[in-house]
């Protein structure tokens, strides 16, 4: 989040930065957290708070490559068939989103992971 930025503004900004598309309409599904080992200064765990939104309408085309800038955490986006999303190629957050799409029910349970490998 940028200073003074609310959740809606953050979502819209991040969506453009990471996909190249403008977010038109969405619905917040819920919030949960993912805790995992992480070494930084005196910390040994990180608690990633995740806000899940169902994107209903966008404008533009998905950008396979996005603009580089300091702090950019995305290399771009692409559409993937649901069946092709697996634990071997996706983060726990993506797997949670897949579960929602398959079951139409959001899982609010916090998750504690023994490891989190950035792909």
C-alpha positions as CSV (number, residue, x, y, z in Angstrom):
1,X,0.0,0.0,0.0
2,X,1.1,3.5,-0.7
3,X,0.8,6.1,2.0
4,X,-2.8,7.0,2.6
5,X,-4.0,4.3,0.1
6,X,-7.1,2.3,1.0
7,X,-7.8,-1.3,-0.1
8,X,-9.8,-0.3,-3.2
9,X,-7.1,2.0,-4.4
10,X,-4.4,-0.6,-3.7
11,X,-6.2,-3.3,-5.5
12,X,-6.7,-1.1,-8.6
13,X,-3.1,0.1,-8.6
14,X,-1.6,-3.4,-8.1
15,X,-3.9,-4.9,-10.7
16,X,-2.7,-2.4,-13.4
17,X,1.0,-2.8,-12.3
18,X,0.9,-6.6,-12.4
19,X,-1.5,-7.4,-15.3
20,X,-1.5,-4.2,-17.4
21,X,-5.3,-4.2,-17.3
22,X,-7.7,-1.7,-15.7
23,X,-10.0,-3.2,-13.0
24,X,-13.6,-2.2,-13.6
25,X,-15.7,-4.4,-11.3
26,X,-14.9,-6.8,-8.5
27,X,-16.2,-8.3,-5.2
28,X,-14.2,-8.9,-2.1
29,X,-14.4,-12.6,-1.0
30,X,-12.5,-12.5,2.2
31,X,-9.3,-12.2,4.1
32,X,-7.0,-14.9,5.4
33,X,-3.3,-15.3,6.3
34,X,-0.4,-17.5,5.3
35,X,2.4,-18.0,7.8
36,X,5.7,-19.4,6.7
37,X,9.4,-19.6,7.6
38,X,11.2,-16.4,6.8
39,X,14.5,-15.1,8.0
40,X,14.9,-11.3,8.3
41,X,16.6,-9.5,11.1
42,X,15.2,-11.2,14.3
43,X,12.2,-12.7,12.5
44,X,11.8,-16.4,11.7
45,X,8.3,-16.4,10.4
46,X,6.3,-14.1,8.1
47,X,2.6,-13.6,8.2
48,X,1.2,-12.7,4.8
49,X,-2.3,-11.2,5.0
50,X,-4.2,-11.9,1.8
51,X,-7.3,-10.2,0.6
52,X,-9.1,-12.2,-2.0
53,X,-11.3,-10.5,-4.7
54,X,-13.4,-12.0,-7.4
55,X,-12.6,-9.9,-10.5
56,X,-15.8,-9.5,-12.6
57,X,-14.8,-7.0,-15.3
58,X,-11.6,-5.6,-16.7
59,X,-10.5,-3.3,-19.5
60,X,-7.5,-4.0,-21.7
61,X,-5.3,-6.9,-22.6
62,X,-3.2,-9.0,-20.2
63,X,0.4,-7.9,-20.3
64,X,2.9,-10.8,-20.4
65,X,5.6,-8.3,-19.5
66,X,5.0,-5.3,-17.2
67,X,6.9,-2.0,-16.5
68,X,10.0,-2.4,-14.3
69,X,10.4,0.0,-11.4
70,X,12.0,-0.2,-7.9
71,X,9.8,-2.5,-5.8
72,X,8.1,-4.1,-8.7
73,X,7.1,-7.7,-7.6
74,X,5.7,-8.9,-10.9
75,X,7.2,-10.0,-14.2
76,X,3.8,-9.9,-15.9
77,X,0.6,-12.0,-16.2
78,X,-1.0,-14.7,-18.3
79,X,-4.2,-16.7,-18.4
80,X,-3.8,-20.3,-17.3
81,X,-6.4,-23.1,-17.6
82,X,-7.7,-24.1,-14.1
83,X,-6.7,-27.7,-14.7
84,X,-3.1,-26.6,-15.3
85,X,-2.7,-24.9,-11.9
86,X,-0.9,-27.3,-9.5
87,X,1.2,-27.1,-6.3
88,X,4.3,-27.5,-8.4
89,X,3.7,-24.3,-10.4
90,X,1.6,-22.1,-8.1
91,X,1.7,-20.3,-4.8
92,X,-0.5,-21.3,-1.9
93,X,-2.5,-18.1,-2.6
94,X,-3.2,-19.2,-6.2
95,X,-4.2,-22.7,-5.0
96,X,-6.7,-21.1,-2.5
97,X,-8.2,-19.0,-5.4
98,X,-8.5,-22.2,-7.5
99,X,-10.3,-23.9,-4.6
100,X,-12.8,-21.0,-4.5
101,X,-13.4,-21.3,-8.2
102,X,-14.0,-25.0,-8.0
103,X,-16.2,-24.9,-4.9
104,X,-17.7,-21.4,-4.9
105,X,-16.9,-21.2,-1.2
106,X,-14.2,-19.1,0.3
107,X,-11.9,-20.8,2.9
108,X,-11.1,-18.3,5.6
109,X,-8.8,-20.7,7.6
110,X,-5.4,-19.3,8.3
111,X,-2.6,-21.5,6.9
112,X,0.8,-22.3,8.4
113,X,3.3,-23.6,5.9
114,X,6.5,-25.4,6.6
115,X,8.0,-23.8,3.5
116,X,7.2,-21.3,0.8
117,X,9.2,-21.6,-2.4
118,X,9.0,-18.5,-4.6
119,X,8.6,-19.8,-8.2
